[in-house]
Amino acid sequence: MMKTQVQMPDYLYKEAKRIADQYEMSLAEVVRRGIERIIPSYPEREKEGKVWELPRLSLSLKEDPFQDPDWREKLNQRGND
């Protein structure tokens, strides 16, 4: 296990101490649990240099509904039928 120092605003420290006291944990345990909860929110990023591409979405359509330049008009006509 590694030992480290962390700086935090007073209000954050007081809240963390309150949680530790009320739930009978050490401050270190509160911090560890908080970090464990946030890790899934920040997945590992891709390596630098890789060009990001828009993900392709497959809707299993037989034809592109937006290929026709008048698609908006046709959509509105269908809604009024």
N, CA, C and O atoms as CSV, one atom per row, in Angstrom:
chain,resi,resn,atom,element,x,y,z
A,1,MET,N,N,0.852,-1.175,0.000
A,1,MET,CA,C,0.000,0.000,0.000
A,1,MET,C,C,0.894,1.234,0.000
A,1,MET,O,O,1.955,1.242,0.625
A,2,MET,N,N,0.462,2.266,-0.699
A,2,MET,CA,C,1.246,3.486,-0.823
A,2,MET,C,C,0.697,4.547,0.125
A,2,MET,O,O,-0.506,4.608,0.380
A,3,LYS,N,N,1.579,5.364,0.630
A,3,LYS,CA,C,1.204,6.465,1.515
A,3,LYS,C,C,1.427,7.765,0.762
A,3,LYS,O,O,2.448,7.932,0.095
A,4,THR,N,N,0.462,8.702,0.866
A,4,THR,CA,C,0.580,9.975,0.153
A,4,THR,C,C,-0.093,11.087,0.946
A,4,THR,O,O,-0.821,10.825,1.904
A,5,GLN,N,N,0.149,12.301,0.552
A,5,GLN,CA,C,-0.513,13.456,1.149
A,5,GLN,C,C,-1.448,14.060,0.116
A,5,GLN,O,O,-1.137,14.097,-1.074
A,6,VAL,N,N,-2.599,14.533,0.583
A,6,VAL,CA,C,-3.582,15.135,-0.312
A,6,VAL,C,C,-4.014,16.469,0.279
A,6,VAL,O,O,-4.287,16.572,1.475
A,7,GLN,N,N,-4.072,17.484,-0.568
A,7,GLN,CA,C,-4.594,18.775,-0.136
A,7,GLN,C,C,-6.021,18.900,-0.635
A,7,GLN,O,O,-6.323,18.532,-1.770
A,8,MET,N,N,-6.907,19.425,0.223
A,8,MET,CA,C,-8.301,19.618,-0.166
A,8,MET,C,C,-8.854,20.827,0.563
A,8,MET,O,O,-8.343,21.215,1.614
A,9,PRO,N,N,-9.904,21.424,0.005
A,9,PRO,CA,C,-10.529,22.566,0.680
A,9,PRO,C,C,-11.091,22.145,2.043
A,9,PRO,O,O,-11.419,20.979,2.263
A,10,ASP,N,N,-11.192,23.109,2.937
A,10,ASP,CA,C,-11.672,22.836,4.293
A,10,ASP,C,C,-13.048,22.158,4.301
A,10,ASP,O,O,-13.269,21.206,5.049
A,11,TYR,N,N,-13.970,22.651,3.465
A,11,TYR,CA,C,-15.326,22.082,3.482
A,11,TYR,C,C,-15.312,20.610,3.088
A,11,TYR,O,O,-16.086,19.817,3.623
A,12,LEU,N,N,-14.441,20.242,2.157
A,12,LEU,CA,C,-14.359,18.856,1.710
A,12,LEU,C,C,-13.786,17.976,2.818
A,12,LEU,O,O,-14.256,16.861,3.048
A,13,TYR,N,N,-12.774,18.488,3.492
A,13,TYR,CA,C,-12.180,17.765,4.607
A,13,TYR,C,C,-13.199,17.542,5.724
A,13,TYR,O,O,-13.295,16.445,6.274
A,14,LYS,N,N,-13.963,18.593,6.058
A,14,LYS,CA,C,-14.961,18.472,7.126
A,14,LYS,C,C,-16.032,17.447,6.782
A,14,LYS,O,O,-16.448,16.669,7.640
A,15,GLU,N,N,-16.481,17.443,5.530
A,15,GLU,CA,C,-17.491,16.465,5.104
A,15,GLU,C,C,-16.928,15.048,5.123
A,15,GLU,O,O,-17.607,14.111,5.545
A,16,ALA,N,N,-15.698,14.894,4.671
A,16,ALA,CA,C,-15.068,13.569,4.687
A,16,ALA,C,C,-14.892,13.079,6.123
A,16,ALA,O,O,-15.115,11.901,6.401
A,17,LYS,N,N,-14.498,13.958,7.033
A,17,LYS,CA,C,-14.362,13.587,8.448
A,17,LYS,C,C,-15.717,13.235,9.046
A,17,LYS,O,O,-15.819,12.302,9.842
A,18,ARG,N,N,-16.755,13.970,8.672
A,18,ARG,CA,C,-18.102,13.676,9.174
A,18,ARG,C,C,-18.531,12.277,8.745
A,18,ARG,O,O,-19.052,11.504,9.549
A,19,ILE,N,N,-18.308,11.960,7.478
A,19,ILE,CA,C,-18.663,10.633,6.973
A,19,ILE,C,C,-17.872,9.560,7.721
A,19,ILE,O,O,-18.426,8.544,8.141
A,20,ALA,N,N,-16.583,9.800,7.879
A,20,ALA,CA,C,-15.733,8.836,8.587
A,20,ALA,C,C,-16.235,8.605,10.007
A,20,ALA,O,O,-16.311,7.462,10.459
A,21,ASP,N,N,-16.575,9.672,10.708
A,21,ASP,CA,C,-17.061,9.544,12.085
A,21,ASP,C,C,-18.409,8.844,12.150
A,21,ASP,O,O,-18.602,7.931,12.952
A,22,GLN,N,N,-19.339,9.273,11.309
A,22,GLN,CA,C,-20.693,8.716,11.358
A,22,GLN,C,C,-20.747,7.249,10.933
A,22,GLN,O,O,-21.582,6.492,11.430
A,23,TYR,N,N,-19.876,6.846,10.031
A,23,TYR,CA,C,-19.903,5.474,9.519
A,23,TYR,C,C,-18.752,4.626,10.055
A,23,TYR,O,O,-18.478,3.538,9.548
A,24,GLU,N,N,-18.080,5.141,11.089
A,24,GLU,CA,C,-17.011,4.430,11.782
A,24,GLU,C,C,-15.952,3.904,10.826
A,24,GLU,O,O,-15.612,2.721,10.824
A,25,MET,N,N,-15.437,4.834,10.003
A,25,MET,CA,C,-14.352,4.524,9.072
A,25,MET,C,C,-13.224,5.511,9.320
A,25,MET,O,O,-13.414,6.549,9.955
A,26,SER,N,N,-12.065,5.178,8.818
A,26,SER,CA,C,-10.973,6.138,8.870
A,26,SER,C,C,-11.137,7.120,7.702
A,26,SER,O,O,-11.832,6.839,6.725
A,27,LEU,N,N,-10.492,8.253,7.829
A,27,LEU,CA,C,-10.512,9.224,6.738
A,27,LEU,C,C,-9.891,8.599,5.486
A,27,LEU,O,O,-10.363,8.834,4.374
A,28,ALA,N,N,-8.846,7.813,5.666
A,28,ALA,CA,C,-8.207,7.147,4.527
A,28,ALA,C,C,-9.186,6.221,3.807
A,28,ALA,O,O,-9.175,6.146,2.578
A,29,GLU,N,N,-10.027,5.520,4.555
A,29,GLU,CA,C,-11.012,4.619,3.948
A,29,GLU,C,C,-12.054,5.409,3.152
A,29,GLU,O,O,-12.468,4.977,2.076
A,30,VAL,N,N,-12.471,6.546,3.666
A,30,VAL,CA,C,-13.417,7.404,2.940
A,30,VAL,C,C,-12.808,7.855,1.615
A,30,VAL,O,O,-13.468,7.821,0.576
A,31,VAL,N,N,-11.555,8.274,1.658
A,31,VAL,CA,C,-10.877,8.729,0.444
A,31,VAL,C,C,-10.726,7.576,-0.545
A,31,VAL,O,O,-10.988,7.746,-1.736
A,32,ARG,N,N,-10.303,6.399,-0.060
A,32,ARG,CA,C,-10.161,5.233,-0.947
A,32,ARG,C,C,-11.481,4.884,-1.621
A,32,ARG,O,O,-11.527,4.637,-2.826
A,33,ARG,N,N,-12.553,4.866,-0.835
A,33,ARG,CA,C,-13.865,4.531,-1.402
A,33,ARG,C,C,-14.313,5.570,-2.429
A,33,ARG,O,O,-14.902,5.226,-3.453
A,34,GLY,N,N,-14.031,6.834,-2.150
A,34,GLY,CA,C,-14.384,7.886,-3.108
A,34,GLY,C,C,-13.642,7.719,-4.421
A,34,GLY,O,O,-14.226,7.871,-5.495
A,35,ILE,N,N,-12.364,7.409,-4.338
A,35,ILE,CA,C,-11.574,7.207,-5.556
A,35,ILE,C,C,-12.065,5.974,-6.306
A,35,ILE,O,O,-12.144,5.990,-7.534
A,36,GLU,N,N,-12.394,4.910,-5.585
A,36,GLU,CA,C,-12.918,3.704,-6.230
A,36,GLU,C,C,-14.214,3.993,-6.982
A,36,GLU,O,O,-14.464,3.413,-8.038
A,37,ARG,N,N,-15.030,4.881,-6.444
A,37,ARG,CA,C,-16.309,5.209,-7.107
A,37,ARG,C,C,-16.123,6.068,-8.348
A,37,ARG,O,O,-16.920,5.976,-9.282
A,38,ILE,N,N,-15.093,6.899,-8.376
A,38,ILE,CA,C,-14.910,7.809,-9.516
A,38,ILE,C,C,-14.140,7.161,-10.666
A,38,ILE,O,O,-14.272,7.602,-11.808
A,39,ILE,N,N,-13.348,6.136,-10.398
A,39,ILE,CA,C,-12.534,5.503,-11.448
A,39,ILE,C,C,-13.368,5.046,-12.644
A,39,ILE,O,O,-12.945,5.293,-13.773
A,40,PRO,N,N,-14.528,4.395,-12.474
A,40,PRO,CA,C,-15.307,3.973,-13.652
A,40,PRO,C,C,-15.793,5.138,-14.522
A,40,PRO,O,O,-16.101,4.941,-15.697
A,41,SER,N,N,-15.863,6.335,-13.963
A,41,SER,CA,C,-16.312,7.501,-14.723
A,41,SER,C,C,-15.237,8.044,-15.658
A,41,SER,O,O,-15.530,8.862,-16.530
A,42,TYR,N,N,-14.013,7.602,-15.485
A,42,TYR,CA,C,-12.898,8.080,-16.292
A,42,TYR,C,C,-12.132,6.895,-16.888
A,42,TYR,O,O,-11.056,6.543,-16.406
A,43,PRO,N,N,-12.693,6.280,-17.943
A,43,PRO,CA,C,-11.983,5.145,-18.551
A,43,PRO,C,C,-10.662,5.600,-19.163
A,43,PRO,O,O,-10.476,6.776,-19.477
A,44,GLU,N,N,-9.758,4.650,-19.324
A,44,GLU,CA,C,-8.451,4.964,-19.882
A,44,GLU,C,C,-8.611,5.499,-21.301
A,44,GLU,O,O,-9.375,4.954,-22.098
A,45,ARG,N,N,-7.890,6.564,-21.606
A,45,ARG,CA,C,-7.969,7.190,-22.927
A,45,ARG,C,C,-7.102,6.441,-23.925
A,45,ARG,O,O,-6.162,5.728,-23.573
A,46,GLU,N,N,-7.464,6.637,-25.186
A,46,GLU,CA,C,-6.675,6.048,-26.272
A,46,GLU,C,C,-5.293,6.696,-26.302
A,46,GLU,O,O,-5.095,7.798,-25.790
A,47,LYS,N,N,-4.362,6.004,-26.899
A,47,LYS,CA,C,-3.010,6.537,-27.050
A,47,LYS,C,C,-3.030,7.784,-27.912
A,47,LYS,O,O,-3.850,7.905,-28.822
A,48,GLU,N,N,-2.127,8.711,-27.628
A,48,GLU,CA,C,-2.014,9.951,-28.407
A,48,GLU,C,C,-1.677,9.626,-29.857
A,48,GLU,O,O,-1.022,8.621,-30.135
A,49,GLY,N,N,-2.115,10.457,-30.762
A,49,GLY,CA,C,-1.797,10.292,-32.161
A,49,GLY,C,C,-2.871,9.573,-32.943
A,49,GLY,O,O,-2.919,9.677,-34.169
A,50,LYS,N,N,-3.737,8.842,-32.257
A,50,LYS,CA,C,-4.811,8.141,-32.956
A,50,LYS,C,C,-5.900,9.152,-33.295
A,50,LYS,O,O,-6.332,9.922,-32.437
A,51,VAL,N,N,-6.336,9.145,-34.538
A,51,VAL,CA,C,-7.352,10.084,-34.995
A,51,VAL,C,C,-8.725,9.567,-34.581
A,51,VAL,O,O,-9.076,8.420,-34.856
A,52,TRP,N,N,-9.495,10.420,-33.920
A,52,TRP,CA,C,-10.838,10.042,-33.488
A,52,TRP,C,C,-11.781,10.048,-34.680
A,52,TRP,O,O,-11.746,10.961,-35.504
A,53,GLU,N,N,-12.617,9.033,-34.766
A,53,GLU,CA,C,-13.611,8.950,-35.825
A,53,GLU,C,C,-14.988,8.832,-35.207
A,53,GLU,O,O,-15.165,8.206,-34.162
A,54,LEU,N,N,-15.957,9.440,-35.865
A,54,LEU,CA,C,-17.339,9.337,-35.424
A,54,LEU,C,C,-17.771,7.882,-35.490
A,54,LEU,O,O,-17.605,7.244,-36.530
A,55,PRO,N,N,-18.326,7.335,-34.400
A,55,PRO,CA,C,-18.758,5.940,-34.435
A,55,PRO,C,C,-19.847,5.740,-35.478
A,55,PRO,O,O,-20.701,6.604,-35.674
A,56,ARG,N,N,-19.807,4.601,-36.138
A,56,ARG,CA,C,-20.815,4.277,-37.141
A,56,ARG,C,C,-21.992,3.608,-36.449
A,56,ARG,O,O,-21.821,2.698,-35.638
A,57,LEU,N,N,-23.184,4.074,-36.782
A,57,LEU,CA,C,-24.406,3.550,-36.194
A,57,LEU,C,C,-25.160,2.761,-37.246
A,57,LEU,O,O,-25.491,3.283,-38.310
A,58,SER,N,N,-25.426,1.517,-36.947
A,58,SER,CA,C,-26.155,0.678,-37.893
A,58,SER,C,C,-27.603,0.572,-37.427
A,58,SER,O,O,-27.874,0.039,-36.351
A,59,LEU,N,N,-28.530,1.080,-38.235
A,59,LEU,CA,C,-29.952,1.000,-37.914
A,59,LEU,C,C,-30.651,-0.086,-38.727
A,59,LEU,O,O,-31.874,-0.223,-38.678
A,60,SER,N,N,-29.869,-0.843,-39.465
A,60,SER,CA,C,-30.389,-1.920,-40.312
A,60,SER,C,C,-31.445,-1.410,-41.293
A,60,SER,O,O,-32.448,-2.081,-41.532
A,61,LEU,N,N,-31.221,-0.236,-41.853
A,61,LEU,CA,C,-32.146,0.322,-42.837
A,61,LEU,C,C,-31.760,-0.164,-44.224
A,61,LEU,O,O,-30.581,-0.365,-44.515
A,62,LYS,N,N,-32.748,-0.349,-45.066
A,62,LYS,CA,C,-32.489,-0.803,-46.436
A,62,LYS,C,C,-31.972,0.342,-47.301
A,62,LYS,O,O,-31.228,0.111,-48.254
A,63,GLU,N,N,-32.356,1.558,-46.978
A,63,GLU,CA,C,-31.871,2.726,-47.724
A,63,GLU,C,C,-31.716,3.894,-46.768
A,63,GLU,O,O,-32.315,3.910,-45.693
A,64,ASP,N,N,-30.922,4.859,-47.155
A,64,ASP,CA,C,-30.659,6.048,-46.346
A,64,ASP,C,C,-31.870,6.980,-46.423
A,64,ASP,O,O,-32.169,7.493,-47.501
A,65,PRO,N,N,-32.579,7.216,-45.305
A,65,PRO,CA,C,-33.766,8.070,-45.348
A,65,PRO,C,C,-33.448,9.532,-45.642
A,65,PRO,O,O,-34.349,10.294,-45.991
A,66,PHE,N,N,-32.202,9.933,-45.511
A,66,PHE,CA,C,-31.818,11.323,-45.731
A,66,PHE,C,C,-31.205,11.546,-47.116
A,66,PHE,O,O,-30.749,12.647,-47.426
A,67,GLN,N,N,-31.198,10.515,-47.933
A,67,GLN,CA,C,-30.644,10.623,-49.282
A,67,GLN,C,C,-31.484,11.574,-50.140
A,67,GLN,O,O,-30.944,12.307,-50.968
A,68,ASP,N,N,-32.785,11.560,-49.944
A,68,ASP,CA,C,-33.704,12.432,-50.683
A,68,ASP,C,C,-33.621,13.839,-50.091
A,68,ASP,O,O,-33.832,13.998,-48.888
A,69,PRO,N,N,-33.321,14.865,-50.893
A,69,PRO,CA,C,-33.207,16.223,-50.355
A,69,PRO,C,C,-34.522,16.761,-49.780
A,69,PRO,O,O,-34.503,17.723,-49.012
A,70,ASP,N,N,-35.656,16.163,-50.134
A,70,ASP,CA,C,-36.958,16.608,-49.629
A,70,ASP,C,C,-37.454,15.739,-48.473
A,70,ASP,O,O,-38.663,15.632,-48.264
A,71,TRP,N,N,-36.545,15.117,-47.718
A,71,TRP,CA,C,-36.950,14.195,-46.667
A,71,TRP,C,C,-37.774,14.874,-45.578
A,71,TRP,O,O,-38.679,14.256,-45.017
A,72,ARG,N,N,-37.474,16.138,-45.271
A,72,ARG,CA,C,-38.239,16.838,-44.235
A,72,ARG,C,C,-39.695,17.027,-44.667
A,72,ARG,O,O,-40.619,16.795,-43.888
A,73,GLU,N,N,-39.879,17.445,-45.898
A,73,GLU,CA,C,-41.225,17.668,-46.417
A,73,GLU,C,C,-42.033,16.362,-46.416
A,73,GLU,O,O,-43.196,16.340,-46.013
A,74,LYS,N,N,-41.405,15.292,-46.866
A,74,LYS,CA,C,-42.093,13.998,-46.907
A,74,LYS,C,C,-42.431,13.503,-45.507
A,74,LYS,O,O,-43.486,12.904,-45.296
A,75,LEU,N,N,-41.560,13.747,-44.572
A,75,LEU,CA,C,-41.808,13.345,-43.188
A,75,LEU,C,C,-43.017,14.119,-42.634
A,75,LEU,O,O,-43.879,13.536,-41.976
A,76,ASN,N,N,-43.074,15.416,-42.901
A,76,ASN,CA,C,-44.206,16.218,-42.430
A,76,ASN,C,C,-45.512,15.805,-43.104
A,76,ASN,O,O,-46.568,15.822,-42.471
A,77,GLN,N,N,-45.449,15.443,-44.358
A,77,GLN,CA,C,-46.663,15.000,-45.071
A,77,GLN,C,C,-47.171,13.697,-44.472
A,77,GLN,O,O,-48.378,13.509,-44.323
A,78,ARG,N,N,-46.262,12.804,-44.130
A,78,ARG,CA,C,-46.636,11.528,-43.553
A,78,ARG,C,C,-47.311,11.736,-42.188
A,78,ARG,O,O,-48.227,10.997,-41.827
A,79,GLY,N,N,-46.856,12.741,-41.437
A,79,GLY,CA,C,-47.427,13.019,-40.116
A,79,GLY,C,C,-48.819,13.613,-40.200
A,79,GLY,O,O,-49.582,13.496,-39.241
A,80,ASN,N,N,-49.187,14.255,-41.325
A,80,ASN,CA,C,-50.497,14.879,-41.476
A,80,ASN,C,C,-51.527,13.926,-42.078
A,80,ASN,O,O,-52.705,14.272,-42.163
A,81,ASP,N,N,-51.107,12.738,-42.495
A,81,ASP,CA,C,-52.056,11.774,-43.107
A,81,ASP,C,C,-52.999,11.201,-42.080
A,81,ASP,O,O,-53.855,10.382,-42.417
